Amino acid sequence: MIGCNVAHSKLHTKRDFSLNLKTKKFWSEAEQRFVTLKVSAKGMRTIEKKGLDAALKEAQDKGYVGLV
């Protein structure tokens, strides 16, 4: 997403809204190994709350993730 920084003098300069993505390792109980994912901050909270396997299954059911 692109927007503008607006100064006190109302001068507009273009800026970029970047996503809050982080690379993080999660433990998968089903596979008994660590899985490295690039997820958003909200995604990390969801995975911590529900667990990796349940969150991945839910995301796959909604069509957000296509697992190979």
mmCIF file as Biopython writes it, N, C-alpha, C and O atoms, coordinates in Angstrom:
data_model
#
loop_
_atom_site.group_PDB
_atom_site.id
_atom_site.type_symbol
_atom_site.label_atom_id
_atom_site.label_alt_id
_atom_site.label_comp_id
_atom_site.label_asym_id
_atom_site.label_entity_id
_atom_site.label_seq_id
_atom_site.pdbx_PDB_ins_code
_atom_site.Cartn_x
_atom_site.Cartn_y
_atom_site.Cartn_z
_atom_site.occupancy
_atom_site.B_iso_or_equiv
_atom_site.auth_seq_id
_atom_site.auth_asym_id
_atom_site.pdbx_PDB_model_num
ATOM 1   N N  . MET A ? 1  ? 0.844   -1.156  0.000  1.0 0.0 1  A 1 
ATOM 2   C CA . MET A ? 1  ? 0.000   0.000   0.000  1.0 0.0 1  A 1 
ATOM 3   C C  . MET A ? 1  ? 0.899   1.231   0.000  1.0 0.0 1  A 1 
ATOM 4   O O  . MET A ? 1  ? 1.951   1.251   0.639  1.0 0.0 1  A 1 
ATOM 5   N N  . ILE A ? 2  ? 0.470   2.237   -0.716 1.0 0.0 2  A 1 
ATOM 6   C CA . ILE A ? 2  ? 1.242   3.471   -0.814 1.0 0.0 2  A 1 
ATOM 7   C C  . ILE A ? 2  ? 0.400   4.609   -0.266 1.0 0.0 2  A 1 
ATOM 8   O O  . ILE A ? 2  ? -0.812  4.653   -0.478 1.0 0.0 2  A 1 
ATOM 9   N N  . GLY A ? 3  ? 1.042   5.524   0.437  1.0 0.0 3  A 1 
ATOM 10  C CA . GLY A ? 3  ? 0.349   6.674   0.991  1.0 0.0 3  A 1 
ATOM 11  C C  . GLY A ? 3  ? 1.275   7.871   1.014  1.0 0.0 3  A 1 
ATOM 12  O O  . GLY A ? 3  ? 2.245   7.931   0.258  1.0 0.0 3  A 1 
ATOM 13  N N  . CYS A ? 4  ? 0.977   8.817   1.875  1.0 0.0 4  A 1 
ATOM 14  C CA . CYS A ? 4  ? 1.768   10.038  1.971  1.0 0.0 4  A 1 
ATOM 15  C C  . CYS A ? 4  ? 2.110   10.337  3.428  1.0 0.0 4  A 1 
ATOM 16  O O  . CYS A ? 4  ? 1.294   10.139  4.328  1.0 0.0 4  A 1 
ATOM 17  N N  . ASN A ? 5  ? 3.329   10.817  3.637  1.0 0.0 5  A 1 
ATOM 18  C CA . ASN A ? 5  ? 3.664   11.466  4.896  1.0 0.0 5  A 1 
ATOM 19  C C  . ASN A ? 5  ? 3.207   12.907  4.759  1.0 0.0 5  A 1 
ATOM 20  O O  . ASN A ? 5  ? 3.449   13.537  3.729  1.0 0.0 5  A 1 
ATOM 21  N N  . VAL A ? 6  ? 2.552   13.435  5.777  1.0 0.0 6  A 1 
ATOM 22  C CA . VAL A ? 6  ? 2.057   14.814  5.720  1.0 0.0 6  A 1 
ATOM 23  C C  . VAL A ? 6  ? 2.747   15.597  6.819  1.0 0.0 6  A 1 
ATOM 24  O O  . VAL A ? 6  ? 2.588   15.303  8.004  1.0 0.0 6  A 1 
ATOM 25  N N  . ALA A ? 7  ? 3.518   16.598  6.414  1.0 0.0 7  A 1 
ATOM 26  C CA . ALA A ? 7  ? 4.236   17.445  7.362  1.0 0.0 7  A 1 
ATOM 27  C C  . ALA A ? 7  ? 3.290   18.497  7.942  1.0 0.0 7  A 1 
ATOM 28  O O  . ALA A ? 7  ? 2.163   18.663  7.475  1.0 0.0 7  A 1 
ATOM 29  N N  . HIS A ? 8  ? 3.760   19.188  8.946  1.0 0.0 8  A 1 
ATOM 30  C CA . HIS A ? 8  ? 2.966   20.251  9.577  1.0 0.0 8  A 1 
ATOM 31  C C  . HIS A ? 8  ? 2.595   21.325  8.549  1.0 0.0 8  A 1 
ATOM 32  O O  . HIS A ? 8  ? 1.536   21.945  8.639  1.0 0.0 8  A 1 
ATOM 33  N N  . SER A ? 9  ? 3.486   21.533  7.573  1.0 0.0 9  A 1 
ATOM 34  C CA . SER A ? 9  ? 3.225   22.522  6.522  1.0 0.0 9  A 1 
ATOM 35  C C  . SER A ? 9  ? 2.338   21.965  5.409  1.0 0.0 9  A 1 
ATOM 36  O O  . SER A ? 9  ? 2.145   22.612  4.379  1.0 0.0 9  A 1 
ATOM 37  N N  . LYS A ? 10 ? 1.799   20.760  5.622  1.0 0.0 10 A 1 
ATOM 38  C CA . LYS A ? 10 ? 0.919   20.064  4.679  1.0 0.0 10 A 1 
ATOM 39  C C  . LYS A ? 10 ? 1.626   19.647  3.395  1.0 0.0 10 A 1 
ATOM 40  O O  . LYS A ? 10 ? 0.981   19.412  2.373  1.0 0.0 10 A 1 
ATOM 41  N N  . LEU A ? 11 ? 2.948   19.558  3.449  1.0 0.0 11 A 1 
ATOM 42  C CA . LEU A ? 11 ? 3.723   19.044  2.326  1.0 0.0 11 A 1 
ATOM 43  C C  . LEU A ? 11 ? 3.575   17.522  2.304  1.0 0.0 11 A 1 
ATOM 44  O O  . LEU A ? 11 ? 3.818   16.865  3.316  1.0 0.0 11 A 1 
ATOM 45  N N  . HIS A ? 12 ? 3.184   16.965  1.177  1.0 0.0 12 A 1 
ATOM 46  C CA . HIS A ? 12 ? 2.980   15.526  1.046  1.0 0.0 12 A 1 
ATOM 47  C C  . HIS A ? 12 ? 4.194   14.886  0.371  1.0 0.0 12 A 1 
ATOM 48  O O  . HIS A ? 12 ? 4.642   15.349  -0.679 1.0 0.0 12 A 1 
ATOM 49  N N  . THR A ? 13 ? 4.719   13.831  0.970  1.0 0.0 13 A 1 
ATOM 50  C CA . THR A ? 13 ? 5.777   13.034  0.347  1.0 0.0 13 A 1 
ATOM 51  C C  . THR A ? 13 ? 5.322   11.590  0.349  1.0 0.0 13 A 1 
ATOM 52  O O  . THR A ? 13 ? 4.732   11.115  1.319  1.0 0.0 13 A 1 
ATOM 53  N N  . LYS A ? 14 ? 5.601   10.885  -0.758 1.0 0.0 14 A 1 
ATOM 54  C CA . LYS A ? 14 ? 5.167   9.500   -0.897 1.0 0.0 14 A 1 
ATOM 55  C C  . LYS A ? 14 ? 5.878   8.600   0.110  1.0 0.0 14 A 1 
ATOM 56  O O  . LYS A ? 14 ? 7.053   8.799   0.417  1.0 0.0 14 A 1 
ATOM 57  N N  . ARG A ? 15 ? 5.150   7.610   0.617  1.0 0.0 15 A 1 
ATOM 58  C CA . ARG A ? 15 ? 5.741   6.616   1.503  1.0 0.0 15 A 1 
ATOM 59  C C  . ARG A ? 15 ? 5.098   5.276   1.220  1.0 0.0 15 A 1 
ATOM 60  O O  . ARG A ? 15 ? 4.051   5.194   0.578  1.0 0.0 15 A 1 
ATOM 61  N N  . ASP A ? 16 ? 5.739   4.227   1.708  1.0 0.0 16 A 1 
ATOM 62  C CA . ASP A ? 16 ? 5.291   2.865   1.456  1.0 0.0 16 A 1 
ATOM 63  C C  . ASP A ? 16 ? 4.933   2.216   2.784  1.0 0.0 16 A 1 
ATOM 64  O O  . ASP A ? 16 ? 5.715   2.266   3.733  1.0 0.0 16 A 1 
ATOM 65  N N  . PHE A ? 17 ? 3.748   1.605   2.856  1.0 0.0 17 A 1 
ATOM 66  C CA . PHE A ? 17 ? 3.342   0.868   4.041  1.0 0.0 17 A 1 
ATOM 67  C C  . PHE A ? 17 ? 3.766   -0.582  3.829  1.0 0.0 17 A 1 
ATOM 68  O O  . PHE A ? 17 ? 3.146   -1.295  3.040  1.0 0.0 17 A 1 
ATOM 69  N N  . SER A ? 18 ? 4.801   -1.022  4.513  1.0 0.0 18 A 1 
ATOM 70  C CA . SER A ? 18 ? 5.280   -2.385  4.341  1.0 0.0 18 A 1 
ATOM 71  C C  . SER A ? 18 ? 4.602   -3.309  5.353  1.0 0.0 18 A 1 
ATOM 72  O O  . SER A ? 18 ? 4.177   -2.875  6.423  1.0 0.0 18 A 1 
ATOM 73  N N  . LEU A ? 19 ? 4.511   -4.578  4.996  1.0 0.0 19 A 1 
ATOM 74  C CA . LEU A ? 19 ? 3.896   -5.563  5.872  1.0 0.0 19 A 1 
ATOM 75  C C  . LEU A ? 19 ? 4.815   -5.876  7.039  1.0 0.0 19 A 1 
ATOM 76  O O  . LEU A ? 19 ? 6.036   -5.760  6.927  1.0 0.0 19 A 1 
ATOM 77  N N  . ASN A ? 20 ? 4.230   -6.270  8.152  1.0 0.0 20 A 1 
ATOM 78  C CA . ASN A ? 20 ? 4.988   -6.601  9.354  1.0 0.0 20 A 1 
ATOM 79  C C  . ASN A ? 20 ? 5.306   -8.096  9.339  1.0 0.0 20 A 1 
ATOM 80  O O  . ASN A ? 20 ? 4.773   -8.856  10.147 1.0 0.0 20 A 1 
ATOM 81  N N  . LEU A ? 21 ? 6.184   -8.519  8.410  1.0 0.0 21 A 1 
ATOM 82  C CA . LEU A ? 21 ? 6.537   -9.926  8.271  1.0 0.0 21 A 1 
ATOM 83  C C  . LEU A ? 21 ? 7.848   -10.222 8.979  1.0 0.0 21 A 1 
ATOM 84  O O  . LEU A ? 21 ? 8.795   -9.439  8.920  1.0 0.0 21 A 1 
ATOM 85  N N  . LYS A ? 22 ? 7.885   -11.353 9.640  1.0 0.0 22 A 1 
ATOM 86  C CA . LYS A ? 22 ? 9.083   -11.821 10.332 1.0 0.0 22 A 1 
ATOM 87  C C  . LYS A ? 22 ? 9.317   -13.276 9.959  1.0 0.0 22 A 1 
ATOM 88  O O  . LYS A ? 22 ? 8.370   -14.004 9.664  1.0 0.0 22 A 1 
ATOM 89  N N  . THR A ? 23 ? 10.570  -13.699 9.972  1.0 0.0 23 A 1 
ATOM 90  C CA . THR A ? 23 ? 10.909  -15.101 9.772  1.0 0.0 23 A 1 
ATOM 91  C C  . THR A ? 23 ? 11.071  -15.735 11.147 1.0 0.0 23 A 1 
ATOM 92  O O  . THR A ? 23 ? 11.854  -15.258 11.968 1.0 0.0 23 A 1 
ATOM 93  N N  . LYS A ? 24 ? 10.330  -16.810 11.395 1.0 0.0 24 A 1 
ATOM 94  C CA . LYS A ? 24 ? 10.326  -17.424 12.724 1.0 0.0 24 A 1 
ATOM 95  C C  . LYS A ? 24 ? 10.232  -18.933 12.605 1.0 0.0 24 A 1 
ATOM 96  O O  . LYS A ? 24 ? 9.593   -19.459 11.693 1.0 0.0 24 A 1 
ATOM 97  N N  . LYS A ? 25 ? 10.880  -19.630 13.544 1.0 0.0 25 A 1 
ATOM 98  C CA . LYS A ? 25 ? 10.805  -21.085 13.608 1.0 0.0 25 A 1 
ATOM 99  C C  . LYS A ? 25 ? 9.726   -21.499 14.590 1.0 0.0 25 A 1 
ATOM 100 O O  . LYS A ? 25 ? 9.646   -20.971 15.699 1.0 0.0 25 A 1 
ATOM 101 N N  . PHE A ? 26 ? 8.894   -22.453 14.174 1.0 0.0 26 A 1 
ATOM 102 C CA . PHE A ? 26 ? 7.848   -23.004 15.027 1.0 0.0 26 A 1 
ATOM 103 C C  . PHE A ? 26 ? 8.035   -24.505 15.125 1.0 0.0 26 A 1 
ATOM 104 O O  . PHE A ? 26 ? 8.482   -25.140 14.170 1.0 0.0 26 A 1 
ATOM 105 N N  . TRP A ? 27 ? 7.696   -25.079 16.272 1.0 0.0 27 A 1 
ATOM 106 C CA . TRP A ? 27 ? 7.786   -26.520 16.476 1.0 0.0 27 A 1 
ATOM 107 C C  . TRP A ? 27 ? 6.489   -27.170 16.006 1.0 0.0 27 A 1 
ATOM 108 O O  . TRP A ? 27 ? 5.399   -26.767 16.413 1.0 0.0 27 A 1 
ATOM 109 N N  . SER A ? 28 ? 6.615   -28.180 15.145 1.0 0.0 28 A 1 
ATOM 110 C CA . SER A ? 28 ? 5.459   -28.923 14.661 1.0 0.0 28 A 1 
ATOM 111 C C  . SER A ? 28 ? 5.386   -30.244 15.402 1.0 0.0 28 A 1 
ATOM 112 O O  . SER A ? 28 ? 6.277   -31.085 15.278 1.0 0.0 28 A 1 
ATOM 113 N N  . GLU A ? 29 ? 4.312   -30.427 16.180 1.0 0.0 29 A 1 
ATOM 114 C CA . GLU A ? 29 ? 4.128   -31.676 16.926 1.0 0.0 29 A 1 
ATOM 115 C C  . GLU A ? 29 ? 3.880   -32.853 15.974 1.0 0.0 29 A 1 
ATOM 116 O O  . GLU A ? 29 ? 4.325   -33.971 16.237 1.0 0.0 29 A 1 
ATOM 117 N N  . ALA A ? 30 ? 3.177   -32.600 14.879 1.0 0.0 30 A 1 
ATOM 118 C CA . ALA A ? 30 ? 2.844   -33.675 13.945 1.0 0.0 30 A 1 
ATOM 119 C C  . ALA A ? 30 ? 4.097   -34.219 13.259 1.0 0.0 30 A 1 
ATOM 120 O O  . ALA A ? 30 ? 4.218   -35.427 13.052 1.0 0.0 30 A 1 
ATOM 121 N N  . GLU A ? 31 ? 5.030   -33.329 12.908 1.0 0.0 31 A 1 
ATOM 122 C CA . GLU A ? 31 ? 6.238   -33.743 12.191 1.0 0.0 31 A 1 
ATOM 123 C C  . GLU A ? 31 ? 7.440   -33.918 13.110 1.0 0.0 31 A 1 
ATOM 124 O O  . GLU A ? 31 ? 8.471   -34.434 12.680 1.0 0.0 31 A 1 
ATOM 125 N N  . GLN A ? 32 ? 7.327   -33.501 14.359 1.0 0.0 32 A 1 
ATOM 126 C CA . GLN A ? 32 ? 8.415   -33.576 15.340 1.0 0.0 32 A 1 
ATOM 127 C C  . GLN A ? 32 ? 9.680   -32.884 14.830 1.0 0.0 32 A 1 
ATOM 128 O O  . GLN A ? 32 ? 10.782  -33.425 14.923 1.0 0.0 32 A 1 
ATOM 129 N N  . ARG A ? 33 ? 9.498   -31.686 14.293 1.0 0.0 33 A 1 
ATOM 130 C CA . ARG A ? 33 ? 10.630  -30.891 13.808 1.0 0.0 33 A 1 
ATOM 131 C C  . ARG A ? 33 ? 10.252  -29.420 13.802 1.0 0.0 33 A 1 
ATOM 132 O O  . ARG A ? 33 ? 9.077   -29.070 13.915 1.0 0.0 33 A 1 
ATOM 133 N N  . PHE A ? 34 ? 11.267  -28.553 13.667 1.0 0.0 34 A 1 
ATOM 134 C CA . PHE A ? 34 ? 11.029  -27.129 13.544 1.0 0.0 34 A 1 
ATOM 135 C C  . PHE A ? 34 ? 10.700  -26.794 12.095 1.0 0.0 34 A 1 
ATOM 136 O O  . PHE A ? 34 ? 11.284  -27.355 11.168 1.0 0.0 34 A 1 
ATOM 137 N N  . VAL A ? 35 ? 9.764   -25.877 11.913 1.0 0.0 35 A 1 
ATOM 138 C CA . VAL A ? 35 ? 9.366   -25.405 10.595 1.0 0.0 35 A 1 
ATOM 139 C C  . VAL A ? 35 ? 9.602   -23.903 10.568 1.0 0.0 35 A 1 
ATOM 140 O O  . VAL A ? 35 ? 9.138   -23.191 11.459 1.0 0.0 35 A 1 
ATOM 141 N N  . THR A ? 36 ? 10.321  -23.406 9.556  1.0 0.0 36 A 1 
ATOM 142 C CA . THR A ? 36 ? 10.586  -21.983 9.428  1.0 0.0 36 A 1 
ATOM 143 C C  . THR A ? 36 ? 9.543   -21.364 8.515  1.0 0.0 36 A 1 
ATOM 144 O O  . THR A ? 36 ? 9.353   -21.799 7.379  1.0 0.0 36 A 1 
ATOM 145 N N  . LEU A ? 37 ? 8.869   -20.338 9.030  1.0 0.0 37 A 1 
ATOM 146 C CA . LEU A ? 37 ? 7.817   -19.662 8.283  1.0 0.0 37 A 1 
ATOM 147 C C  . LEU A ? 37 ? 8.060   -18.162 8.287  1.0 0.0 37 A 1 
ATOM 148 O O  . LEU A ? 37 ? 8.638   -17.623 9.230  1.0 0.0 37 A 1 
ATOM 149 N N  . LYS A ? 38 ? 7.616   -17.488 7.227  1.0 0.0 38 A 1 
ATOM 150 C CA . LYS A ? 38 ? 7.603   -16.033 7.193  1.0 0.0 38 A 1 
ATOM 151 C C  . LYS A ? 38 ? 6.162   -15.616 7.465  1.0 0.0 38 A 1 
ATOM 152 O O  . LYS A ? 38 ? 5.293   -15.766 6.606  1.0 0.0 38 A 1 
ATOM 153 N N  . VAL A ? 39 ? 5.911   -15.090 8.671  1.0 0.0 39 A 1 
ATOM 154 C CA . VAL A ? 39 ? 4.555   -14.787 9.099  1.0 0.0 39 A 1 
ATOM 155 C C  . VAL A ? 39 ? 4.456   -13.356 9.621  1.0 0.0 39 A 1 
ATOM 156 O O  . VAL A ? 39 ? 5.454   -12.736 9.989  1.0 0.0 39 A 1 
ATOM 157 N N  . SER A ? 40 ? 3.232   -12.855 9.642  1.0 0.0 40 A 1 
ATOM 158 C CA . SER A ? 40 ? 2.971   -11.536 10.199 1.0 0.0 40 A 1 
ATOM 159 C C  . SER A ? 40 ? 2.902   -11.631 11.719 1.0 0.0 40 A 1 
ATOM 160 O O  . SER A ? 40 ? 2.884   -12.727 12.280 1.0 0.0 40 A 1 
ATOM 161 N N  . ALA A ? 41 ? 2.864   -10.485 12.376 1.0 0.0 41 A 1 
ATOM 162 C CA . ALA A ? 41 ? 2.773   -10.463 13.836 1.0 0.0 41 A 1 
ATOM 163 C C  . ALA A ? 41 ? 1.453   -11.082 14.294 1.0 0.0 41 A 1 
ATOM 164 O O  . ALA A ? 41 ? 1.419   -11.800 15.293 1.0 0.0 41 A 1 
ATOM 165 N N  . LYS A ? 42 ? 0.370   -10.810 13.571 1.0 0.0 42 A 1 
ATOM 166 C CA . LYS A ? 42 ? -0.922  -11.399 13.922 1.0 0.0 42 A 1 
ATOM 167 C C  . LYS A ? 42 ? -0.893  -12.909 13.696 1.0 0.0 42 A 1 
ATOM 168 O O  . LYS A ? 42 ? -1.482  -13.663 14.470 1.0 0.0 42 A 1 
ATOM 169 N N  . GLY A ? 43 ? -0.210  -13.352 12.640 1.0 0.0 43 A 1 
ATOM 170 C CA . GLY A ? 43 ? -0.072  -14.785 12.381 1.0 0.0 43 A 1 
ATOM 171 C C  . GLY A ? 43 ? 0.678   -15.492 13.497 1.0 0.0 43 A 1 
ATOM 172 O O  . GLY A ? 43 ? 0.332   -16.616 13.863 1.0 0.0 43 A 1 
ATOM 173 N N  . MET A ? 44 ? 1.705   -14.842 14.042 1.0 0.0 44 A 1 
ATOM 174 C CA . MET A ? 44 ? 2.451   -15.417 15.162 1.0 0.0 44 A 1 
ATOM 175 C C  . MET A ? 44 ? 1.546   -15.591 16.374 1.0 0.0 44 A 1 
ATOM 176 O O  . MET A ? 44 ? 1.607   -16.615 17.054 1.0 0.0 44 A 1 
ATOM 177 N N  . ARG A ? 45 ? 0.708   -14.595 16.645 1.0 0.0 45 A 1 
ATOM 178 C CA . ARG A ? 45 ? -0.214  -14.683 17.780 1.0 0.0 45 A 1 
ATOM 179 C C  . ARG A ? 45 ? -1.200  -15.825 17.586 1.0 0.0 45 A 1 
ATOM 180 O O  . ARG A ? 45 ? -1.509  -16.551 18.530 1.0 0.0 45 A 1 
ATOM 181 N N  . THR A ? 46 ? -1.697  -15.984 16.358 1.0 0.0 46 A 1 
ATOM 182 C CA . THR A ? 46 ? -2.642  -17.061 16.064 1.0 0.0 46 A 1 
ATOM 183 C C  . THR A ? 46 ? -1.993  -18.420 16.254 1.0 0.0 46 A 1 
ATOM 184 O O  . THR A ? 46 ? -2.599  -19.324 16.829 1.0 0.0 46 A 1 
ATOM 185 N N  . ILE A ? 47 ? -0.758  -18.573 15.772 1.0 0.0 47 A 1 
ATOM 186 C CA . ILE A ? 47 ? -0.046  -19.844 15.903 1.0 0.0 47 A 1 
ATOM 187 C C  . ILE A ? 47 ? 0.250   -20.155 17.361 1.0 0.0 47 A 1 
ATOM 188 O O  . ILE A ? 47 ? 0.131   -21.304 17.784 1.0 0.0 47 A 1 
ATOM 189 N N  . GLU A ? 48 ? 0.638   -19.140 18.140 1.0 0.0 48 A 1 
ATOM 190 C CA . GLU A ? 48 ? 0.902   -19.356 19.559 1.0 0.0 48 A 1 
ATOM 191 C C  . GLU A ? 48 ? -0.372  -19.746 20.307 1.0 0.0 48 A 1 
ATOM 192 O O  . GLU A ? 48 ? -0.325  -20.529 21.256 1.0 0.0 48 A 1 
ATOM 193 N N  . LYS A ? 49 ? -1.518  -19.194 19.872 1.0 0.0 49 A 1 
ATOM 194 C CA . LYS A ? 49 ? -2.785  -19.459 20.547 1.0 0.0 49 A 1 
ATOM 195 C C  . LYS A ? 49 ? -3.329  -20.843 20.199 1.0 0.0 49 A 1 
ATOM 196 O O  . LYS A ? 49 ? -3.721  -21.594 21.093 1.0 0.0 49 A 1 
ATOM 197 N N  . LYS A ? 50 ? -3.356  -21.189 18.912 1.0 0.0 50 A 1 
ATOM 198 C CA . LYS A ? 50 ? -3.994  -22.428 18.456 1.0 0.0 50 A 1 
ATOM 199 C C  . LYS A ? 50 ? -3.031  -23.583 18.253 1.0 0.0 50 A 1 
ATOM 200 O O  . LYS A ? 50 ? -3.445  -24.742 18.257 1.0 0.0 50 A 1 
ATOM 201 N N  . GLY A ? 51 ? -1.757  -23.284 18.078 1.0 0.0 51 A 1 
ATOM 202 C CA . GLY A ? 51 ? -0.784  -24.311 17.724 1.0 0.0 51 A 1 
ATOM 203 C C  . GLY A ? 51 ? -0.534  -24.288 16.226 1.0 0.0 51 A 1 
ATOM 204 O O  . GLY A ? 51 ? -1.405  -23.895 15.449 1.0 0.0 51 A 1 
ATOM 205 N N  . LEU A ? 52 ? 0.654   -24.707 15.825 1.0 0.0 52 A 1 
ATOM 206 C CA . LEU A ? 52 ? 1.052   -24.624 14.422 1.0 0.0 52 A 1 
ATOM 207 C C  . LEU A ? 52 ? 0.165   -25.479 13.533 1.0 0.0 52 A 1 
ATOM 208 O O  . LEU A ? 52 ? -0.320  -25.006 12.505 1.0 0.0 52 A 1 
ATOM 209 N N  . ASP A ? 53 ? -0.052  -26.723 13.911 1.0 0.0 53 A 1 
ATOM 210 C CA . ASP A ? 53 ? -0.781  -27.652 13.049 1.0 0.0 53 A 1 
ATOM 211 C C  . ASP A ? 53 ? -2.239  -27.219 12.856 1.0 0.0 53 A 1 
ATOM 212 O O  . ASP A ? 53 ? -2.767  -27.297 11.746 1.0 0.0 53 A 1 
ATOM 213 N N  . ALA A ? 54 ? -2.882  -26.767 13.920 1.0 0.0 54 A 1 
ATOM 214 C CA . ALA A ? 54 ? -4.272  -26.318 13.821 1.0 0.0 54 A 1 
ATOM 215 C C  . ALA A ? 54 ? -4.375  -25.037 12.991 1.0 0.0 54 A 1 
ATOM 216 O O  . ALA A ? 54 ? -5.306  -24.882 12.201 1.0 0.0 54 A 1 
ATOM 217 N N  . ALA A ? 55 ? -3.425  -24.124 13.169 1.0 0.0 55 A 1 
ATOM 218 C CA . ALA A ? 55 ? -3.441  -22.874 12.414 1.0 0.0 55 A 1 
ATOM 219 C C  . ALA A ? 55 ? -3.206  -23.128 10.927 1.0 0.0 55 A 1 
ATOM 220 O O  . ALA A ? 55 ? -3.852  -22.505 10.085 1.0 0.0 55 A 1 
ATOM 221 N N  . LEU A ? 56 ? -2.291  -24.033 10.598 1.0 0.0 56 A 1 
ATOM 222 C CA . LEU A ? 56 ? -2.040  -24.363 9.195  1.0 0.0 56 A 1 
ATOM 223 C C  . LEU A ? 56 ? -3.247  -25.032 8.556  1.0 0.0 56 A 1 
ATOM 224 O O  . LEU A ? 56 ? -3.586  -24.750 7.407  1.0 0.0 56 A 1 
ATOM 225 N N  . LYS A ? 57 ? -3.897  -25.921 9.306  1.0 0.0 57 A 1 
ATOM 226 C CA . LYS A ? 57 ? -5.079  -26.600 8.774  1.0 0.0 57 A 1 
ATOM 227 C C  . LYS A ? 57 ? -6.199  -25.600 8.512  1.0 0.0 57 A 1 
ATOM 228 O O  . LYS A ? 57 ? -6.866  -25.670 7.480  1.0 0.0 57 A 1 
ATOM 229 N N  . GLU A ? 58 ? -6.408  -24.672 9.438  1.0 0.0 58 A 1 
ATOM 230 C CA . GLU A ? 58 ? -7.438  -23.648 9.270  1.0 0.0 58 A 1 
ATOM 231 C C  . GLU A ? 58 ? -7.133  -22.745 8.074  1.0 0.0 58 A 1 
ATOM 232 O O  . GLU A ? 58 ? -8.031  -22.407 7.302  1.0 0.0 58 A 1 
ATOM 233 N N  . ALA A ? 59 ? -5.860  -22.355 7.921  1.0 0.0 59 A 1 
ATOM 234 C CA . ALA A ? 59 ? -5.468  -21.505 6.796  1.0 0.0 59 A 1 
ATOM 235 C C  . ALA A ? 59 ? -5.629  -22.242 5.469  1.0 0.0 59 A 1 
ATOM 236 O O  . ALA A ? 59 ? -6.005  -21.642 4.462  1.0 0.0 59 A 1 
ATOM 237 N N  . GLN A ? 60 ? -5.345  -23.538 5.473  1.0 0.0 60 A 1 
ATOM 238 C CA . GLN A ? 60 ? -5.495  -24.335 4.257  1.0 0.0 60 A 1 
ATOM 239 C C  . GLN A ? 60 ? -6.977  -24.487 3.901  1.0 0.0 60 A 1 
ATOM 240 O O  . GLN A ? 60 ? -7.331  -24.436 2.724  1.0 0.0 60 A 1 
ATOM 241 N N  . ASP A ? 61 ? -7.841  -24.673 4.894  1.0 0.0 61 A 1 
ATOM 242 C CA . ASP A ? 61 ? -9.277  -24.788 4.648  1.0 0.0 61 A 1 
ATOM 243 C C  . ASP A ? 61 ? -9.849  -23.491 4.069  1.0 0.0 61 A 1 
ATOM 244 O O  . ASP A ? 61 ? -10.742 -23.528 3.223  1.0 0.0 61 A 1 
ATOM 245 N N  . LYS A ? 62 ? -9.333  -22.349 4.525  1.0 0.0 62 A 1 
ATOM 246 C CA . LYS A ? 62 ? -9.804  -21.057 4.029  1.0 0.0 62 A 1 
ATOM 247 C C  . LYS A ? 62 ? -9.173  -20.680 2.688  1.0 0.0 62 A 1 
ATOM 248 O O  . LYS A ? 62 ? -9.603  -19.719 2.052  1.0 0.0 62 A 1 
ATOM 249 N N  . GLY A ? 63 ? -8.151  -21.433 2.252  1.0 0.0 63 A 1 
ATOM 250 C CA . GLY A ? 63 ? -7.516  -21.166 0.968  1.0 0.0 63 A 1 
ATOM 251 C C  . GLY A ? 63 ? -6.369  -20.174 1.023  1.0 0.0 63 A 1 
ATOM 252 O O  . GLY A ? 63 ? -5.907  -19.713 -0.021 1.0 0.0 63 A 1 
ATOM 253 N N  . TYR A ? 64 ? -5.892  -19.830 2.229  1.0 0.0 64 A 1 
ATOM 254 C CA . TYR A ? 64 ? -4.774  -18.898 2.369  1.0 0.0 64 A 1 
ATOM 255 C C  . TYR A ? 64 ? -3.443  -19.567 2.058  1.0 0.0 64 A 1 
ATOM 256 O O  . TYR A ? 64 ? -2.515  -18.912 1.583  1.0 0.0 64 A 1 
ATOM 257 N N  . VAL A ? 65 ? -3.342  -20.871 2.323  1.0 0.0 65 A 1 
ATOM 258 C CA . VAL A ? 65 ? -2.070  -21.597 2.194  1.0 0.0 65 A 1 
ATOM 259 C C  . VAL A ? 65 ? -2.298  -22.806 1.315  1.0 0.0 65 A 1 
ATOM 260 O O  . VAL A ? 65 ? -3.270  -23.538 1.498  1.0 0.0 65 A 1 
ATOM 261 N N  . GLY A ? 66 ? -1.409  -23.019 0.359  1.0 0.0 66 A 1 
ATOM 262 C CA . GLY A ? 66 ? -1.437  -24.231 -0.448 1.0 0.0 66 A 1 
ATOM 263 C C  . GLY A ? 66 ? -0.226  -25.071 -0.087 1.0 0.0 66 A 1 
ATOM 264 O O  . GLY A ? 66 ? 0.891   -24.756 -0.499 1.0 0.0 66 A 1 
ATOM 265 N N  . LEU A ? 67 ? -0.429  -26.127 0.669  1.0 0.0 67 A 1 
ATOM 266 C CA . LEU A ? 67 ? 0.688   -26.977 1.093  1.0 0.0 67 A 1 
ATOM 267 C C  . LEU A ? 67 ? 1.018   -27.985 0.002  1.0 0.0 67 A 1 
ATOM 268 O O  . LEU A ? 67 ? 0.132   -28.506 -0.675 1.0 0.0 67 A 1 
ATOM 269 N N  . VAL A ? 68 ? 2.289   -28.243 -0.150 1.0 0.0 68 A 1 
ATOM 270 C CA . VAL A ? 68 ? 2.761   -29.191 -1.175 1.0 0.0 68 A 1 
ATOM 271 C C  . VAL A ? 68 ? 2.840   -30.572 -0.585 1.0 0.0 68 A 1 
ATOM 272 O O  . VAL A ? 68 ? 3.214   -31.519 -1.276 1.0 0.0 68 A 1 
#
